[in-house]
Amino acid sequence: MKNHRWIAAVIYELSEDEARRAATGEVVNLQHKHRIGVDGPGCLNCERPYEEVQGTPCDSPAVKERP
């Protein structure tokens, strides 16, 4: 059965300085008070929401069969 890879994306508001540092690969401390949203859960591979595909195999061609 091909398994889904469940993810959730968290959206943070960044200051200009934090955005510049993040763009250069520097680690930016993402503080809870700056969180403005959460998207998901959904499958990273087939890009479909959990509610739509829970309990079904992942149909993405990028997923390998698992025993």
HTML snippet that shows the backbone in 3Dmol.js (N, CA, C, O; Angstrom):
<script src="https://3Dmol.org/build/3Dmol-min.js"></script>
<div id="view" style="width:600px;height:400px;position:relative"></div>
<script>
const pdb = `
ATOM      1  N   MET A   1       0.846  -1.194   0.000  1.00  0.00           N
ATOM      2  CA  MET A   1       0.000   0.000   0.000  1.00  0.00           C
ATOM      3  C   MET A   1       0.883   1.247   0.000  1.00  0.00           C
ATOM      4  O   MET A   1       1.878   1.305   0.723  1.00  0.00           O
ATOM      5  N   LYS A   2       0.530   2.214  -0.787  1.00  0.00           N
ATOM      6  CA  LYS A   2       1.263   3.476  -0.817  1.00  0.00           C
ATOM      7  C   LYS A   2       0.723   4.379   0.284  1.00  0.00           C
ATOM      8  O   LYS A   2      -0.466   4.698   0.306  1.00  0.00           O
ATOM      9  N   ASN A   3       1.604   4.791   1.201  1.00  0.00           N
ATOM     10  CA  ASN A   3       1.200   5.614   2.333  1.00  0.00           C
ATOM     11  C   ASN A   3       1.328   7.104   2.027  1.00  0.00           C
ATOM     12  O   ASN A   3       2.233   7.534   1.312  1.00  0.00           O
ATOM     13  N   HIS A   4       0.411   7.870   2.581  1.00  0.00           N
ATOM     14  CA  HIS A   4       0.489   9.327   2.493  1.00  0.00           C
ATOM     15  C   HIS A   4       1.610   9.824   3.401  1.00  0.00           C
ATOM     16  O   HIS A   4       1.967   9.164   4.376  1.00  0.00           O
ATOM     17  N   ARG A   5       2.155  10.979   3.079  1.00  0.00           N
ATOM     18  CA  ARG A   5       3.121  11.683   3.940  1.00  0.00           C
ATOM     19  C   ARG A   5       2.424  12.936   4.440  1.00  0.00           C
ATOM     20  O   ARG A   5       2.404  13.963   3.761  1.00  0.00           O
ATOM     21  N   TRP A   6       1.851  12.841   5.642  1.00  0.00           N
ATOM     22  CA  TRP A   6       1.051  13.946   6.180  1.00  0.00           C
ATOM     23  C   TRP A   6       1.931  15.090   6.646  1.00  0.00           C
ATOM     24  O   TRP A   6       2.933  14.886   7.331  1.00  0.00           O
ATOM     25  N   ILE A   7       1.535  16.305   6.261  1.00  0.00           N
ATOM     26  CA  ILE A   7       2.258  17.512   6.665  1.00  0.00           C
ATOM     27  C   ILE A   7       1.261  18.598   7.051  1.00  0.00           C
ATOM     28  O   ILE A   7       0.075  18.518   6.731  1.00  0.00           O
ATOM     29  N   ALA A   8       1.763  19.604   7.737  1.00  0.00           N
ATOM     30  CA  ALA A   8       1.020  20.836   8.003  1.00  0.00           C
ATOM     31  C   ALA A   8       2.007  21.987   7.809  1.00  0.00           C
ATOM     32  O   ALA A   8       3.153  21.902   8.250  1.00  0.00           O
ATOM     33  N   ALA A   9       1.575  23.039   7.164  1.00  0.00           N
ATOM     34  CA  ALA A   9       2.405  24.217   6.947  1.00  0.00           C
ATOM     35  C   ALA A   9       1.970  25.291   7.928  1.00  0.00           C
ATOM     36  O   ALA A   9       0.781  25.581   8.060  1.00  0.00           O
ATOM     37  N   VAL A  10       2.932  25.871   8.606  1.00  0.00           N
ATOM     38  CA  VAL A  10       2.648  26.923   9.569  1.00  0.00           C
ATOM     39  C   VAL A  10       3.164  28.237   8.996  1.00  0.00           C
ATOM     40  O   VAL A  10       4.290  28.305   8.504  1.00  0.00           O
ATOM     41  N   ILE A  11       2.343  29.274   9.061  1.00  0.00           N
ATOM     42  CA  ILE A  11       2.675  30.574   8.471  1.00  0.00           C
ATOM     43  C   ILE A  11       3.031  31.556   9.584  1.00  0.00           C
ATOM     44  O   ILE A  11       2.271  31.745  10.534  1.00  0.00           O
ATOM     45  N   TYR A  12       4.202  32.179   9.446  1.00  0.00           N
ATOM     46  CA  TYR A  12       4.675  33.156  10.422  1.00  0.00           C
ATOM     47  C   TYR A  12       4.877  34.508   9.747  1.00  0.00           C
ATOM     48  O   TYR A  12       5.281  34.582   8.586  1.00  0.00           O
ATOM     49  N   GLU A  13       4.599  35.546  10.469  1.00  0.00           N
ATOM     50  CA  GLU A  13       4.916  36.893   9.999  1.00  0.00           C
ATOM     51  C   GLU A  13       6.355  37.202  10.388  1.00  0.00           C
ATOM     52  O   GLU A  13       6.740  37.006  11.541  1.00  0.00           O
ATOM     53  N   LEU A  14       7.153  37.682   9.439  1.00  0.00           N
ATOM     54  CA  LEU A  14       8.550  37.999   9.682  1.00  0.00           C
ATOM     55  C   LEU A  14       8.794  39.492   9.546  1.00  0.00           C
ATOM     56  O   LEU A  14       8.144  40.173   8.754  1.00  0.00           O
ATOM     57  N   SER A  15       9.733  39.984  10.322  1.00  0.00           N
ATOM     58  CA  SER A  15      10.170  41.370  10.151  1.00  0.00           C
ATOM     59  C   SER A  15      11.063  41.428   8.914  1.00  0.00           C
ATOM     60  O   SER A  15      11.439  40.386   8.377  1.00  0.00           O
ATOM     61  N   GLU A  16      11.400  42.604   8.465  1.00  0.00           N
ATOM     62  CA  GLU A  16      12.292  42.758   7.311  1.00  0.00           C
ATOM     63  C   GLU A  16      13.628  42.074   7.578  1.00  0.00           C
ATOM     64  O   GLU A  16      14.159  41.385   6.707  1.00  0.00           O
ATOM     65  N   ASP A  17      14.169  42.259   8.768  1.00  0.00           N
ATOM     66  CA  ASP A  17      15.450  41.651   9.136  1.00  0.00           C
ATOM     67  C   ASP A  17      15.351  40.125   9.163  1.00  0.00           C
ATOM     68  O   ASP A  17      16.243  39.436   8.668  1.00  0.00           O
ATOM     69  N   GLU A  18      14.274  39.600   9.738  1.00  0.00           N
ATOM     70  CA  GLU A  18      14.095  38.144   9.790  1.00  0.00           C
ATOM     71  C   GLU A  18      13.957  37.561   8.381  1.00  0.00           C
ATOM     72  O   GLU A  18      14.506  36.497   8.093  1.00  0.00           O
ATOM     73  N   ALA A  19      13.234  38.247   7.512  1.00  0.00           N
ATOM     74  CA  ALA A  19      13.070  37.779   6.134  1.00  0.00           C
ATOM     75  C   ALA A  19      14.416  37.760   5.411  1.00  0.00           C
ATOM     76  O   ALA A  19      14.719  36.807   4.693  1.00  0.00           O
ATOM     77  N   ARG A  20      15.213  38.792   5.592  1.00  0.00           N
ATOM     78  CA  ARG A  20      16.537  38.858   4.963  1.00  0.00           C
ATOM     79  C   ARG A  20      17.406  37.711   5.458  1.00  0.00           C
ATOM     80  O   ARG A  20      18.066  37.041   4.663  1.00  0.00           O
ATOM     81  N   ARG A  21      17.409  37.481   6.777  1.00  0.00           N
ATOM     82  CA  ARG A  21      18.227  36.406   7.342  1.00  0.00           C
ATOM     83  C   ARG A  21      17.753  35.038   6.859  1.00  0.00           C
ATOM     84  O   ARG A  21      18.574  34.188   6.516  1.00  0.00           O
ATOM     85  N   ALA A  22      16.442  34.815   6.828  1.00  0.00           N
ATOM     86  CA  ALA A  22      15.905  33.532   6.369  1.00  0.00           C
ATOM     87  C   ALA A  22      16.262  33.289   4.902  1.00  0.00           C
ATOM     88  O   ALA A  22      16.551  32.156   4.515  1.00  0.00           O
ATOM     89  N   ALA A  23      16.243  34.345   4.085  1.00  0.00           N
ATOM     90  CA  ALA A  23      16.550  34.221   2.658  1.00  0.00           C
ATOM     91  C   ALA A  23      18.004  33.821   2.421  1.00  0.00           C
ATOM     92  O   ALA A  23      18.326  33.243   1.383  1.00  0.00           O
ATOM     93  N   THR A  24      18.877  34.123   3.368  1.00  0.00           N
ATOM     94  CA  THR A  24      20.292  33.759   3.230  1.00  0.00           C
ATOM     95  C   THR A  24      20.609  32.428   3.888  1.00  0.00           C
ATOM     96  O   THR A  24      21.768  32.015   3.922  1.00  0.00           O
ATOM     97  N   GLY A  25      19.589  31.749   4.413  1.00  0.00           N
ATOM     98  CA  GLY A  25      19.794  30.437   5.016  1.00  0.00           C
ATOM     99  C   GLY A  25      20.056  30.461   6.506  1.00  0.00           C
ATOM    100  O   GLY A  25      20.237  29.411   7.121  1.00  0.00           O
ATOM    101  N   GLU A  26      20.077  31.640   7.091  1.00  0.00           N
ATOM    102  CA  GLU A  26      20.290  31.743   8.535  1.00  0.00           C
ATOM    103  C   GLU A  26      19.049  31.243   9.275  1.00  0.00           C
ATOM    104  O   GLU A  26      17.927  31.427   8.805  1.00  0.00           O
ATOM    105  N   VAL A  27      19.248  30.622  10.414  1.00  0.00           N
ATOM    106  CA  VAL A  27      18.133  30.138  11.220  1.00  0.00           C
ATOM    107  C   VAL A  27      17.432  31.336  11.864  1.00  0.00           C
ATOM    108  O   VAL A  27      18.072  32.200  12.463  1.00  0.00           O
ATOM    109  N   VAL A  28      16.120  31.368  11.728  1.00  0.00           N
ATOM    110  CA  VAL A  28      15.313  32.443  12.302  1.00  0.00           C
ATOM    111  C   VAL A  28      14.432  31.832  13.379  1.00  0.00           C
ATOM    112  O   VAL A  28      13.774  30.822  13.131  1.00  0.00           O
ATOM    113  N   ASN A  29      14.405  32.411  14.550  1.00  0.00           N
ATOM    114  CA  ASN A  29      13.589  31.920  15.651  1.00  0.00           C
ATOM    115  C   ASN A  29      12.128  32.283  15.388  1.00  0.00           C
ATOM    116  O   ASN A  29      11.756  33.456  15.441  1.00  0.00           O
ATOM    117  N   LEU A  30      11.307  31.282  15.105  1.00  0.00           N
ATOM    118  CA  LEU A  30       9.895  31.517  14.819  1.00  0.00           C
ATOM    119  C   LEU A  30       9.113  31.467  16.124  1.00  0.00           C
ATOM    120  O   LEU A  30       8.871  30.394  16.677  1.00  0.00           O
ATOM    121  N   GLN A  31       8.727  32.623  16.598  1.00  0.00           N
ATOM    122  CA  GLN A  31       8.033  32.733  17.874  1.00  0.00           C
ATOM    123  C   GLN A  31       6.536  32.521  17.697  1.00  0.00           C
ATOM    124  O   GLN A  31       5.942  32.944  16.705  1.00  0.00           O
ATOM    125  N   HIS A  32       5.945  31.858  18.680  1.00  0.00           N
ATOM    126  CA  HIS A  32       4.515  31.541  18.631  1.00  0.00           C
ATOM    127  C   HIS A  32       3.665  32.798  18.436  1.00  0.00           C
ATOM    128  O   HIS A  32       2.667  32.754  17.717  1.00  0.00           O
ATOM    129  N   LYS A  33       4.032  33.893  19.050  1.00  0.00           N
ATOM    130  CA  LYS A  33       3.201  35.106  18.943  1.00  0.00           C
ATOM    131  C   LYS A  33       3.186  35.682  17.528  1.00  0.00           C
ATOM    132  O   LYS A  33       2.348  36.529  17.216  1.00  0.00           O
ATOM    133  N   HIS A  34       4.106  35.232  16.666  1.00  0.00           N
ATOM    134  CA  HIS A  34       4.146  35.715  15.275  1.00  0.00           C
ATOM    135  C   HIS A  34       3.443  34.764  14.311  1.00  0.00           C
ATOM    136  O   HIS A  34       3.378  35.031  13.111  1.00  0.00           O
ATOM    137  N   ARG A  35       2.914  33.649  14.834  1.00  0.00           N
ATOM    138  CA  ARG A  35       2.222  32.686  13.968  1.00  0.00           C
ATOM    139  C   ARG A  35       0.883  33.278  13.548  1.00  0.00           C
ATOM    140  O   ARG A  35       0.118  33.765  14.380  1.00  0.00           O
ATOM    141  N   ILE A  36       0.609  33.229  12.239  1.00  0.00           N
ATOM    142  CA  ILE A  36      -0.647  33.807  11.758  1.00  0.00           C
ATOM    143  C   ILE A  36      -1.532  32.795  11.049  1.00  0.00           C
ATOM    144  O   ILE A  36      -2.633  33.138  10.618  1.00  0.00           O
ATOM    145  N   GLY A  37      -1.073  31.552  10.919  1.00  0.00           N
ATOM    146  CA  GLY A  37      -1.938  30.573  10.280  1.00  0.00           C
ATOM    147  C   GLY A  37      -1.326  29.198  10.203  1.00  0.00           C
ATOM    148  O   GLY A  37      -0.111  29.031  10.302  1.00  0.00           O
ATOM    149  N   VAL A  38      -2.189  28.212  10.026  1.00  0.00           N
ATOM    150  CA  VAL A  38      -1.766  26.824   9.821  1.00  0.00           C
ATOM    151  C   VAL A  38      -2.563  26.280   8.644  1.00  0.00           C
ATOM    152  O   VAL A  38      -3.783  26.434   8.597  1.00  0.00           O
ATOM    153  N   ASP A  39      -1.887  25.650   7.701  1.00  0.00           N
ATOM    154  CA  ASP A  39      -2.536  25.062   6.539  1.00  0.00           C
ATOM    155  C   ASP A  39      -2.315  23.554   6.584  1.00  0.00           C
ATOM    156  O   ASP A  39      -1.173  23.098   6.651  1.00  0.00           O
ATOM    157  N   GLY A  40      -3.370  22.794   6.548  1.00  0.00           N
ATOM    158  CA  GLY A  40      -3.240  21.353   6.581  1.00  0.00           C
ATOM    159  C   GLY A  40      -4.084  20.764   7.689  1.00  0.00           C
ATOM    160  O   GLY A  40      -4.848  21.480   8.338  1.00  0.00           O
ATOM    161  N   PRO A  41      -3.956  19.488   7.910  1.00  0.00           N
ATOM    162  CA  PRO A  41      -2.983  18.600   7.312  1.00  0.00           C
ATOM    163  C   PRO A  41      -3.362  18.186   5.896  1.00  0.00           C
ATOM    164  O   PRO A  41      -4.525  18.221   5.493  1.00  0.00           O
ATOM    165  N   GLY A  42      -2.328  17.794   5.163  1.00  0.00           N
ATOM    166  CA  GLY A  42      -2.503  17.295   3.813  1.00  0.00           C
ATOM    167  C   GLY A  42      -1.338  16.398   3.454  1.00  0.00           C
ATOM    168  O   GLY A  42      -0.368  16.307   4.206  1.00  0.00           O
ATOM    169  N   CYS A  43      -1.423  15.738   2.317  1.00  0.00           N
ATOM    170  CA  CYS A  43      -0.370  14.817   1.879  1.00  0.00           C
ATOM    171  C   CYS A  43       0.655  15.571   1.042  1.00  0.00           C
ATOM    172  O   CYS A  43       0.305  16.257   0.082  1.00  0.00           O
ATOM    173  N   LEU A  44       1.904  15.439   1.412  1.00  0.00           N
ATOM    174  CA  LEU A  44       2.988  16.082   0.681  1.00  0.00           C
ATOM    175  C   LEU A  44       3.094  15.548  -0.739  1.00  0.00           C
ATOM    176  O   LEU A  44       3.416  16.301  -1.658  1.00  0.00           O
ATOM    177  N   ASN A  45       2.827  14.259  -0.932  1.00  0.00           N
ATOM    178  CA  ASN A  45       3.018  13.639  -2.236  1.00  0.00           C
ATOM    179  C   ASN A  45       1.871  13.904  -3.209  1.00  0.00           C
ATOM    180  O   ASN A  45       2.106  14.373  -4.322  1.00  0.00           O
ATOM    181  N   CYS A  46       0.650  13.613  -2.810  1.00  0.00           N
ATOM    182  CA  CYS A  46      -0.475  13.787  -3.746  1.00  0.00           C
ATOM    183  C   CYS A  46      -1.115  15.171  -3.626  1.00  0.00           C
ATOM    184  O   CYS A  46      -1.972  15.533  -4.432  1.00  0.00           O
ATOM    185  N   GLU A  47      -0.698  15.946  -2.614  1.00  0.00           N
ATOM    186  CA  GLU A  47      -1.139  17.328  -2.420  1.00  0.00           C
ATOM    187  C   GLU A  47      -2.650  17.448  -2.238  1.00  0.00           C
ATOM    188  O   GLU A  47      -3.272  18.404  -2.702  1.00  0.00           O
ATOM    189  N   ARG A  48      -3.228  16.460  -1.554  1.00  0.00           N
ATOM    190  CA  ARG A  48      -4.669  16.496  -1.291  1.00  0.00           C
ATOM    191  C   ARG A  48      -4.896  16.582   0.210  1.00  0.00           C
ATOM    192  O   ARG A  48      -4.084  16.078   0.986  1.00  0.00           O
ATOM    193  N   PRO A  49      -5.992  17.216   0.635  1.00  0.00           N
ATOM    194  CA  PRO A  49      -6.247  17.393   2.065  1.00  0.00           C
ATOM    195  C   PRO A  49      -6.580  16.074   2.769  1.00  0.00           C
ATOM    196  O   PRO A  49      -7.121  15.148   2.163  1.00  0.00           O
ATOM    197  N   TYR A  50      -6.251  16.013   4.039  1.00  0.00           N
ATOM    198  CA  TYR A  50      -6.483  14.834   4.867  1.00  0.00           C
ATOM    199  C   TYR A  50      -7.932  14.381   4.807  1.00  0.00           C
ATOM    200  O   TYR A  50      -8.206  13.191   4.652  1.00  0.00           O
ATOM    201  N   GLU A  51      -8.853  15.314   4.927  1.00  0.00           N
ATOM    202  CA  GLU A  51     -10.277  14.979   4.949  1.00  0.00           C
ATOM    203  C   GLU A  51     -10.716  14.258   3.674  1.00  0.00           C
ATOM    204  O   GLU A  51     -11.651  13.458   3.698  1.00  0.00           O
ATOM    205  N   GLU A  52     -10.047  14.541   2.577  1.00  0.00           N
ATOM    206  CA  GLU A  52     -10.427  13.979   1.282  1.00  0.00           C
ATOM    207  C   GLU A  52      -9.868  12.571   1.052  1.00  0.00           C
ATOM    208  O   GLU A  52     -10.492  11.761   0.367  1.00  0.00           O
ATOM    209  N   VAL A  53      -8.686  12.279   1.627  1.00  0.00           N
ATOM    210  CA  VAL A  53      -8.023  11.010   1.288  1.00  0.00           C
ATOM    211  C   VAL A  53      -7.688  10.117   2.482  1.00  0.00           C
ATOM    212  O   VAL A  53      -7.032   9.090   2.311  1.00  0.00           O
ATOM    213  N   GLN A  54      -8.122  10.485   3.676  1.00  0.00           N
ATOM    214  CA  GLN A  54      -7.814   9.647   4.841  1.00  0.00           C
ATOM    215  C   GLN A  54      -8.339   8.225   4.645  1.00  0.00           C
ATOM    216  O   GLN A  54      -9.449   8.025   4.152  1.00  0.00           O
ATOM    217  N   GLY A  55      -7.536   7.253   5.034  1.00  0.00           N
ATOM    218  CA  GLY A  55      -7.947   5.866   4.926  1.00  0.00           C
ATOM    219  C   GLY A  55      -7.822   5.255   3.543  1.00  0.00           C
ATOM    220  O   GLY A  55      -8.222   4.110   3.334  1.00  0.00           O
ATOM    221  N   THR A  56      -7.267   6.009   2.588  1.00  0.00           N
ATOM    222  CA  THR A  56      -7.075   5.501   1.231  1.00  0.00           C
ATOM    223  C   THR A  56      -5.581   5.497   0.905  1.00  0.00           C
ATOM    224  O   THR A  56      -4.825   6.252   1.517  1.00  0.00           O
ATOM    225  N   PRO A  57      -5.137   4.667  -0.044  1.00  0.00           N
ATOM    226  CA  PRO A  57      -3.732   4.709  -0.438  1.00  0.00           C
ATOM    227  C   PRO A  57      -3.421   6.000  -1.206  1.00  0.00           C
ATOM    228  O   PRO A  57      -4.293   6.577  -1.855  1.00  0.00           O
ATOM    229  N   CYS A  58      -2.190   6.426  -1.119  1.00  0.00           N
ATOM    230  CA  CYS A  58      -1.746   7.616  -1.856  1.00  0.00           C
ATOM    231  C   CYS A  58      -1.587   7.257  -3.323  1.00  0.00           C
ATOM    232  O   CYS A  58      -0.945   6.259  -3.650  1.00  0.00           O
ATOM    233  N   ASP A  59      -2.165   8.057  -4.209  1.00  0.00           N
ATOM    234  CA  ASP A  59      -2.106   7.762  -5.635  1.00  0.00           C
ATOM    235  C   ASP A  59      -1.023   8.543  -6.376  1.00  0.00           C
ATOM    236  O   ASP A  59      -1.013   8.577  -7.607  1.00  0.00           O
ATOM    237  N   SER A  60      -0.116   9.168  -5.633  1.00  0.00           N
ATOM    238  CA  SER A  60       0.959   9.913  -6.275  1.00  0.00           C
ATOM    239  C   SER A  60       1.981   8.966  -6.881  1.00  0.00           C
ATOM    240  O   SER A  60       2.385   8.009  -6.222  1.00  0.00           O
ATOM    241  N   PRO A  61       2.415   9.201  -8.122  1.00  0.00           N
ATOM    242  CA  PRO A  61       3.419   8.323  -8.733  1.00  0.00           C
ATOM    243  C   PRO A  61       4.783   8.423  -8.028  1.00  0.00           C
ATOM    244  O   PRO A  61       5.639   7.561  -8.228  1.00  0.00           O
ATOM    245  N   ALA A  62       4.993   9.456  -7.214  1.00  0.00           N
ATOM    246  CA  ALA A  62       6.261   9.628  -6.517  1.00  0.00           C
ATOM    247  C   ALA A  62       6.389   8.722  -5.286  1.00  0.00           C
ATOM    248  O   ALA A  62       7.472   8.611  -4.712  1.00  0.00           O
ATOM    249  N   VAL A  63       5.296   8.080  -4.881  1.00  0.00           N
ATOM    250  CA  VAL A  63       5.308   7.251  -3.676  1.00  0.00           C
ATOM    251  C   VAL A  63       5.620   5.808  -4.040  1.00  0.00           C
ATOM    252  O   VAL A  63       5.063   5.262  -4.993  1.00  0.00           O
ATOM    253  N   LYS A  64       6.512   5.200  -3.275  1.00  0.00           N
ATOM    254  CA  LYS A  64       6.867   3.803  -3.501  1.00  0.00           C
ATOM    255  C   LYS A  64       5.955   2.900  -2.678  1.00  0.00           C
ATOM    256  O   LYS A  64       5.498   3.272  -1.597  1.00  0.00           O
ATOM    257  N   GLU A  65       5.703   1.718  -3.206  1.00  0.00           N
ATOM    258  CA  GLU A  65       4.914   0.714  -2.481  1.00  0.00           C
ATOM    259  C   GLU A  65       5.650   0.339  -1.206  1.00  0.00           C
ATOM    260  O   GLU A  65       6.875   0.218  -1.197  1.00  0.00           O
ATOM    261  N   ARG A  66       4.899   0.158  -0.136  1.00  0.00           N
ATOM    262  CA  ARG A  66       5.471  -0.292   1.136  1.00  0.00           C
ATOM    263  C   ARG A  66       4.818  -1.607   1.528  1.00  0.00           C
ATOM    264  O   ARG A  66       3.619  -1.791   1.314  1.00  0.00           O
ATOM    265  N   PRO A  67       5.586  -2.517   2.095  1.00  0.00           N
ATOM    266  CA  PRO A  67       4.999  -3.816   2.467  1.00  0.00           C
ATOM    267  C   PRO A  67       3.950  -3.689   3.554  1.00  0.00           C
ATOM    268  O   PRO A  67       3.369  -4.691   3.971  1.00  0.00           O
TER     269      PRO A  67
END
`;
const viewer = $3Dmol.createViewer("view");
viewer.addModel(pdb, "pdb");
viewer.setStyle({}, {cartoon: {color: "spectrum"}});
viewer.zoomTo();
viewer.render();
</script>
